[in-house]
């Protein structure tokens, strides 16, 4: 995994702040492959319903805190979309 403990803490703190304490978080994409370089931070989150503005604020805070581009995908729990299946099976739960 190519994020450090401090970055993991920032991610969890901001997501729980804006999307709720029950939000489940997966890191997926290039950041889960140790032998690659660069890349944005791809996050898949399952959270209960919330205002869209919370997602926007969360993304902004994550990008500022990590100083990296962030792709934030937010769905309701047990989503069955292809991106949900990929993130849950190939990603790492934080």
Helices and strands as residue ranges (DSSP letters): H 5-19, E 24-28, G 29-32, E 41-46, H 52-66, E 70-75, H 82-90, E 92-93
